[in-house]
Amino acid sequence: MPAISVTAPAKVILFGEHTVVYGHPAIAVPIHELVARVTIIPQPTRSGPPEIEAPQIDLRTSLDRLPPEHPIVRAFQLVAEALGLDHWPALHLHLTSSIPVASGMGSSAATAVALVRALSAFMGRPLSDAEVCELAYRLEQRHHGTPSGIDNTVITFDRPIFFVRYQPVEFLTFAAPLHLLIADTGVKSLTREAVAGVRQRWEKDPILYEARFKAIGELTRRAKEALIRGKIEEVGTLMTENHRLLVEIGVSSPELDRLVKAAVSAGALGAKLSGGGQGGIMIALAQPHTAHLVEQALYQAGAVNVFSTVIPAPTSHKAISP
Ligand code: PMV
């Protein structure tokens, strides 16, 4: 049983967060520069429960000392059930992540995917992508409440996706690369609370909220076409329109609005919050020659960190069942 090291990427949602929970489409892409990493080392000279180390959260313990609802314990349980194992050999599991937590970049889903992949591969029986996706979803349910499944899906399959809940995932080919700036407001926010807030407001005024949800769904379908045809300016315009509708459903914040405005004023083609909102991150679509100006403007408008990335134009466009 050799040592194994597995990574899972971060993600951003380009269109359709929140409304994806209600069955409308969303588009998400993996971000490879940030990852969760799980390394497992066999300990053949020792017996006893797995040792767990996650230095960033000051965790150094053995599996049996963690509470049963702990996500790492759940990951061990789910993988053991899937593989039909009744015990784990002695091992040392090391978990680190460069993905900011509670920021809308999929940190919990990336950790879940990396744990499930690493544990099953370590046992010599790597689970398929569809199985990893399903188990990571079940881990996310603990964390999130009622996740749509978009985070675990884009992170497992590691490609741009057009995602509609309960439907086969569609992989997208973008005709042109996307130059994205990802800016962190520095405000931590819990997706679970943002999602619950939308639900309360929707229950109070379903007609108004349904109309807003539908508008986001429609613009997400237009964005898909624009992305696969390389109409980058239209993608930008639709991003800013998506942000305006996210403001209307109450998931933005003064910090996010300030960053979106600053990015567009500095020449971004479009900008919006991304993920749960009410803090966390926003994204701006830049052109290569204006990216540095947009980045400067974001810092001036209060971003605590700005990260620049290019989503490449991949090579195929087809629908498959996960
Ligand atoms: O905050 P994040 O990155 O976990 O994004 C969640 C996206 C939502 O649509 C708000 C919730 C969901 O489950 O899809």
Residues whose N, C-alpha, C, O or C-beta is under 5 A from the ligand:
A	BS01	PMV	E17 H18 V20 V21 G104 M105 G106 T146 P147 S148 G149 I150 T191 G275 G276
